[in-house]
C-alpha cells in the first residue's frame, strides 16, 4: 500500500485522476482480492482440520471424564477423629473413621454386602473392636479391619501396649479407677490430674499418685493391680531402677500413629487398591514408673516399725525355729499382695531385719539376718522375671512362697545346707581328733620302741667297746703294759738317784 499511495495517492483538491493511475489502482485491488481469496481458502482448510481435531478431542475428553467419574465414585475421603489426642496409660482411646466422597459429601450405603472396609494399623498399642461393627483382628491386634456402617462410619478402641490380655470388664475397672475424682486437684479425675500436671512431682503433690497408691492396695482392685504389675514386669529398666533418674522429673509419653486405609472388601484373596487413607497421632502418658518410685515404693519406711516388731517377736533359742517363724511372718506379710507391693515389702522387711534391736540377742542372729536378707534380695530380683503375682491373687500365707514362682524351700535348702555343713565340719573335726589321737599313740609307741632299740644298741655297743678295750692286745692292756714299763723305769731311776745321793753324801763326809 505504500508504493500505490506514493504513485497515485497524495492528490490535492482539484487534481484529476489520470487513467494510468486508475488502472494501476484497479490492478492493485484485483491483486488484493486474489490474495484474500487464496488466504480465505487456506484458512477454511485449516479451520476444517482444527474442527475435526477438536471433535476427536471432545470425544477423548468425554471418555476421560467418564473414567475419572467412575474412579471418583470408587474413591473416598477418609477422616479420623478422637475425643482428644492425649490419654493416660489405662485409658482407652476410641477412634472414629468417616468415609465421604471426594467432595466431602455423606455416603449412602444401604447394602451391607457392598459396604467398604477400613484397615486400622498402629505402631504401638492394641486395638479392640467396638460393638455393632463387623471386624477382623490382626497380628497381636496391632491391625484391625472394620466394615463401615450405612453412614460410612467405622470405630475402634486403642489401649496400652501391655494390656492385650485384659478383657472388657477389666478395662472398664481400670478406666473407672482413673476416673476417680481427686479433690486436691480441682475435682479433676486421676487421669485428668496426671495429664494436667507439668511434671510427675506435681502429680504427686496434687494427690493423684497417693490416690493411685490407695487404689492399688485395695483387695478388690485386682485389675489396676495387675495392669501396673504387668507394666512393671515388662520393663527391665524400670525393675533395675534406671527409670528413676530419667523419669522422676519429666513425663515419659508413648506417641503412636494410627493409619486408616479404605478398601472395597475384606477378602484377602482379592487385590484391594487403597481407596483412601488418613493418619492421626495419639499420646499415652506413662504415670506408672514415676508413681512407683515417687510415691509407692517410698512408702516402705512407714512399714519398717511394724515389721521390726513382728520379726523381733519371732526369735528363740534355736536358729531353725527362729528361721521358720520369720518365714511365716514374711509369708503372711506378702500373701495376697501384688508384685509392686511385694517389692516394697521386700525392702521394708530387709531394713527391719537390719535395724532389729533385741536385748540379749542370740548368737545366730547375724547369720539369720544375713540369710533372710539374701533370700529377700533373690526374690526381689527374680520376682518380676517370673511374673510375680500376675496370675492373680496369691491368697494369704502364700505370697512369699509364690513370688517369682519360688517358695521358701530355697531358703530352707540354704539353712539345711548350713546345718549340713556344720554337721560335716563336726564330723570332720571328730575324725581329725581321732586321727590325731591315733597318730599320737602310734608316735608314742614308735618312740618307746625306738628308745628300747636304742638302749639295747647302746648296751651292746658299750659291751663290745669294753671287750675291745679290755682285750689282751687291746689298748687298755697296752697302756697298762706301758705304764708298768714306765713304772719300772721310774723305780730304777729312783734307785740310781738314791745310790748317787748316798755316794755324794759319803764323799762329802770323807772330805769333811
HELIX and SHEET records of a PDB file:
HELIX    1   1 UNK A    2  UNK A    8  1                                   7    
HELIX    2   2 UNK A   19  UNK A   74  1                                  56    
HELIX    3   3 UNK A  112  UNK A  114  5                                   3    
HELIX    4   4 UNK A  139  UNK A  141  5                                   3    
HELIX    5   5 UNK A  168  UNK A  178  1                                  11    
HELIX    6   6 UNK A  183  UNK A  185  5                                   3    
HELIX    7   7 UNK A  190  UNK A  196  1                                   7    
HELIX    8   8 UNK A  200  UNK A  205  1                                   6    
HELIX    9   9 UNK A  208  UNK A  217  1                                  10    
HELIX   10  10 UNK A  222  UNK A  233  1                                  12    
HELIX   11  11 UNK A  236  UNK A  240  1                                   5    
HELIX   12  12 UNK A  242  UNK A  246  1                                   5    
HELIX   13  13 UNK A  288  UNK A  291  1                                   4    
HELIX   14  14 UNK A  292  UNK A  296  3                                   5    
HELIX   15  15 UNK A  297  UNK A  302  5                                   6    
HELIX   16  16 UNK A  304  UNK A  312  1                                   9    
HELIX   17  17 UNK A  319  UNK A  334  1                                  16    
HELIX   18  18 UNK A  339  UNK A  354  1                                  16    
HELIX   19  19 UNK A  365  UNK A  386  1                                  22    
HELIX   20  20 UNK A  399  UNK A  402  1                                   4    
HELIX   21  21 UNK A  403  UNK A  405  5                                   3    
HELIX   22  22 UNK A  409  UNK A  470  1                                  62    
HELIX   23  23 UNK A  475  UNK A  511  1                                  37    
SHEET    1   A 4 UNK A  77  UNK A  82  0                                        
SHEET    2   A 4 UNK A  93  UNK A 100 -1                                        
SHEET    3   A 4 UNK A 153  UNK A 159 -1                                        
SHEET    4   A 4 UNK A 126  UNK A 129 -1                                        
SHEET    1   B 6 UNK A  86  UNK A  88  0                                        
SHEET    2   B 6 UNK A 277  UNK A 286  1                                        
SHEET    3   B 6 UNK A 252  UNK A 263 -1                                        
SHEET    4   B 6 UNK A 117  UNK A 122 -1                                        
SHEET    5   B 6 UNK A 143  UNK A 147 -1                                        
SHEET    6   B 6 UNK A 135  UNK A 137 -1                                        
SHEET    1   C 2 UNK A 181  UNK A 182  0                                        
SHEET    2   C 2 UNK A 188  UNK A 189 -1                                        
END                                                                             
